[in-house]
Amino acid sequence: MENKIAILSIVVNQKTAENIDQLNSLLHDYQDMIVGRMGIPYRERKVSLIAVIVDGLEDDINSLSGKLGMVPNVTVKTSYANTKDDR
């Protein structure tokens, strides 16, 4: 299997210490495939928006995305990059 490049778009609603700790713990568990991360708190709307760029096996990316999506008040969408090797 080849590595894929993807971006995980994460929206965290109604931040609590518990769901932030769970989210950060999961990202730590998958740190070897994380290329970069950018988080923006949108205080007026009481959400945080996080973009995580990953490079890894599709099964691992899907596993991380699924686990993040099970954290309360967290929504995740995964978009894969089309690289010339994928065509």
C-alpha beads as a LAMMPS data file, in Angstrom:
LAMMPS data file: protein, C-alpha beads

87 atoms
86 bonds

1 atom types
1 bond types

-500.0 500.0 xlo xhi
-500.0 500.0 ylo yhi
-500.0 500.0 zlo zhi

Masses

1 110.0

Atoms # bond

1 1 1 0.000 0.000 0.000
2 1 1 1.082 3.520 -0.738
3 1 1 0.866 6.510 1.525
4 1 1 -1.825 9.069 0.822
5 1 1 -1.885 12.772 1.575
6 1 1 -5.049 14.131 3.141
7 1 1 -6.419 17.004 5.162
8 1 1 -8.678 16.446 8.133
9 1 1 -11.066 19.355 8.641
10 1 1 -12.182 19.349 12.259
11 1 1 -14.879 21.477 13.899
12 1 1 -15.061 21.420 17.695
13 1 1 -18.337 22.758 19.143
14 1 1 -18.908 23.702 22.787
15 1 1 -15.345 23.127 23.866
16 1 1 -14.870 21.269 27.112
17 1 1 -11.628 20.116 28.652
18 1 1 -12.708 16.494 28.175
19 1 1 -13.287 16.599 24.420
20 1 1 -10.184 18.710 23.791
21 1 1 -8.093 16.234 25.802
22 1 1 -9.529 13.304 23.814
23 1 1 -8.867 15.074 20.504
24 1 1 -5.288 15.965 21.428
25 1 1 -4.632 12.460 22.722
26 1 1 -5.770 10.932 19.424
27 1 1 -3.644 13.356 17.414
28 1 1 -0.687 12.453 19.633
29 1 1 -1.290 8.744 18.984
30 1 1 -1.048 9.386 15.216
31 1 1 1.742 11.979 15.372
32 1 1 4.031 10.030 13.026
33 1 1 1.772 10.707 10.049
34 1 1 0.925 14.336 10.884
35 1 1 2.687 16.807 8.594
36 1 1 1.172 19.946 10.103
37 1 1 -1.705 21.326 12.111
38 1 1 -3.421 24.698 12.256
39 1 1 -6.118 25.598 14.752
40 1 1 -8.228 28.724 14.859
41 1 1 -10.554 29.486 17.766
42 1 1 -13.703 31.291 16.634
43 1 1 -14.800 32.622 20.004
44 1 1 -17.844 34.523 18.756
45 1 1 -19.339 31.243 17.464
46 1 1 -17.939 29.097 20.307
47 1 1 -16.161 26.707 17.953
48 1 1 -12.607 25.844 17.046
49 1 1 -11.608 25.016 13.486
50 1 1 -8.630 22.729 13.014
51 1 1 -6.886 21.597 9.836
52 1 1 -4.571 18.594 10.126
53 1 1 -2.457 17.531 7.134
54 1 1 -1.492 13.860 7.183
55 1 1 0.662 11.550 5.069
56 1 1 0.006 7.883 5.749
57 1 1 -1.775 4.727 4.791
58 1 1 -5.412 5.241 3.858
59 1 1 -6.531 2.776 6.547
60 1 1 -4.640 4.729 9.220
61 1 1 -6.036 8.058 8.022
62 1 1 -9.567 6.637 8.047
63 1 1 -8.978 5.172 11.507
64 1 1 -7.881 8.540 12.895
65 1 1 -10.787 10.321 11.221
66 1 1 -13.289 7.812 12.600
67 1 1 -11.911 7.995 16.119
68 1 1 -11.926 11.800 16.062
69 1 1 -15.519 11.759 14.835
70 1 1 -16.552 9.736 17.898
71 1 1 -15.347 12.463 20.281
72 1 1 -18.370 14.382 21.626
73 1 1 -19.064 17.678 19.819
74 1 1 -16.411 17.012 17.155
75 1 1 -17.135 16.830 13.417
76 1 1 -14.491 15.599 10.963
77 1 1 -14.306 15.554 7.165
78 1 1 -11.398 13.996 5.297
79 1 1 -10.260 15.121 1.849
80 1 1 -7.603 13.193 -0.041
81 1 1 -5.153 14.875 -2.381
82 1 1 -5.021 13.649 -5.970
83 1 1 -1.365 13.028 -6.612
84 1 1 -0.004 11.828 -9.935
85 1 1 0.748 8.443 -8.340
86 1 1 -2.974 8.010 -7.534
87 1 1 -4.187 8.363 -11.138

Bonds

1 1 1 2
2 1 2 3
3 1 3 4
4 1 4 5
5 1 5 6
6 1 6 7
7 1 7 8
8 1 8 9
9 1 9 10
10 1 10 11
11 1 11 12
12 1 12 13
13 1 13 14
14 1 14 15
15 1 15 16
16 1 16 17
17 1 17 18
18 1 18 19
19 1 19 20
20 1 20 21
21 1 21 22
22 1 22 23
23 1 23 24
24 1 24 25
25 1 25 26
26 1 26 27
27 1 27 28
28 1 28 29
29 1 29 30
30 1 30 31
31 1 31 32
32 1 32 33
33 1 33 34
34 1 34 35
35 1 35 36
36 1 36 37
37 1 37 38
38 1 38 39
39 1 39 40
40 1 40 41
41 1 41 42
42 1 42 43
43 1 43 44
44 1 44 45
45 1 45 46
46 1 46 47
47 1 47 48
48 1 48 49
49 1 49 50
50 1 50 51
51 1 51 52
52 1 52 53
53 1 53 54
54 1 54 55
55 1 55 56
56 1 56 57
57 1 57 58
58 1 58 59
59 1 59 60
60 1 60 61
61 1 61 62
62 1 62 63
63 1 63 64
64 1 64 65
65 1 65 66
66 1 66 67
67 1 67 68
68 1 68 69
69 1 69 70
70 1 70 71
71 1 71 72
72 1 72 73
73 1 73 74
74 1 74 75
75 1 75 76
76 1 76 77
77 1 77 78
78 1 78 79
79 1 79 80
80 1 80 81
81 1 81 82
82 1 82 83
83 1 83 84
84 1 84 85
85 1 85 86
86 1 86 87
